[in-house]
Amino acid sequence: MAVRHEVENLVRRGNIFYWRARVPAVFVHCRPGSRLSLSLHCSDHRKAQIRRPV
């Protein structure tokens, strides 16, 4: 199960952190509530905070 941390949109699955964000409303073909997920390829919370897109 995913664990949320203090940083918004930063989610941990297993040992790897992912950055998740909602799909903008402009993309009308996506289902409401859809999210983009980008693997940060690291298991260290501090490194994940630095690597996340802003």
MOJOPE-V332508 format. One record per helix or strand. SS is the DSSP state (H for helix, E for strand). FROM is the first residue (numbers start at 1). TO is the last residue. If there is no record, write none. Layout:
# MOJOPE-V332508
[[SS:FROM:TO] [SS:FROM:TO]]
This chain:
# MOJOPE-V332508
[[E:3:4] [E:10:13] [E:16:22] [E:35:39] [H:45:51]]
